[in-house]
Amino acid sequence: MIFKMAQALIVFASLTGNTEEIAEITADFFKEKGVDVDVVDCVQADPADYETYDYCIAASYTYGVDGDLPDEILDFYEELEDIDLTGKIYGVVGSGDTFYEQFCTAVDDFEQQFEKTGALKGATGVKVDLNAEEEDVANLKVFVETMIQTYETQLS
């Protein structure tokens, strides 16, 4: 029997570099657990790309006073709901600024969109204020561990 290594795709949108850093930290934790990871900028990704992965992760910042999704990830977000990801595990991480009333709403928006795909929520989304501090890194580690537990439970 040939064992296939689990694979994760992290699609991110990052303006200041904070969300890209969060995506990379998340990727590193997956790699430590033996998961093969690809990290791709949203402008070079298609939601259908998730179909060939076990873990589907979106990483986005929240933009502006109204808590908007960034323009560069809007098409990806809108097309995501039309993809069938039944049997896949999804998770969302993101950055925002607690200065704004609408904090990290991109995480909530993506979780709702993933719900429409039939994918199983692997872990509670992680919301980071600006850039990842020590506590955020610890939360991202728990996020990945929980995603993996959900995946392994689904397999058994």
N, C-alpha and C positions, 0 to 999 in steps of 0.2 A: 504494500500500500504506500502510495506517495502522499506525504504530508504537505499540504499547501500552507504556507505562512499567511496569517491574516494580514489584510491590507487596509490602510486608512488613507483617505483623501481629505486634506484640509484645504478648503478654498477660502481665501481671505481678501478683504478690502482694507487698505491701510493708507492713511493720509500722512500721518506724522511718523510712522514706523512703529508706533505702540502696538497696534493690532498684529502686524507682521511678527513682532517679537513674541507676542502671546501665542501666535500660531506655531512659531519655532519651538517655544518652550513645551507646548503641548506635543509637538512632533517628537521632541527628544524623550519625553516620558513614554510615548508609545514605543519608540525604538528600544528603550531600556527593557521593555516587556516583550521584546521579540516581534514586534509588529512592523511590517514594511510600510513606510509612510511617504506620501508625496504631498508637498506643500505647493499650491498653485495660486497665483494672483487671479482674482475673479475675472479680469478682462481676458484671460487666456483659458478660461474654463467654461464648460457647458454642464448644466445640471445632469445630463445623461451620462457624464463621466462617472458619476457616483455608482452607476449600475454595475460596474466591475469591481467595486470595493466592498469590504465588509463593514467598515466604519465610515460614515459620512459626516464630516464636521464642517461647519461654517464658522468663520471668524470675521466679525464686522464691527466697525466702530459706529457709533450713533452720532448723527450730524445735527448741529444747530439746536435752537431753542425748542423746536417742535418735535425733537426726537426722531428725525427722519433717517431713512436708510440712505447711504451714500449713493450718488448718481451712478457711479461706476459699477455698483452691484445690483442695481434695480432690475435690469433685464434678467440676470441670473436668478434673482429672487422670484420674479414673476413666472419664469419658465419652470421653476422647481416644482410647483404644485401639479404640473402635468406629467411628472415622472413617477413611475411605479417603483418604489423602493421597498416593497414587501420583503421581509427577511433581513433587511439591513438595520444597522444600529446607527442612530444619529445623535449628535450633540452639538451644542452651540456655545461659543465663547466670544467675548467682545470687550471693547473698551468704550468708555464714555467719560463724562466729566460731571461730578456731583454738583458742580456749580449750577447746572441746568436742572430744572424740575423733572424733565423727561430723561432719566438716567438709564443708559444702556438699553433702550427699548428695542434696538436692533436684535438683541438676543431673544427677546420675547417674540418679535415679529418672525424671526427665522424658525423658532420652535413651533409656532402656529403653522407656518408654511410646511415644515417637515411632517407635521401631523397629517396633512392632506396626501402625503406620498405613500402611506402605509408602513413607513419605517417605524421602528420601535425606539422610544426615547431611552438612551443609554445612561444618561446622567443629567442632573440639574445643571442648567447653563451657568457659566461662570462670568460674572460681570466685574471688570477691572476699572478702577478709577485712574484714568490717564495711563500710566505705565505700570508694569507688573512689579510690585514690591514683594518682600519675602512671604507675606501672608497669601498673596495672590498666587505665587509659585506653588505654595503648599496646596491651595485650592485646586489648581490645575492638575497637580499630581493625583489628588483624590478623584477629580473628574475622570482622568484617564483610567485609574484603577476601577472605578465604578463602571465605566464603559466596558472594560474588559470582562468584569464579572457578569454584566448583563449579557454580553455576547456568549460567554462560556455557558451560562445558564440556558440560553436559547438553544445551544448546541446539544445539551444533554437531555 
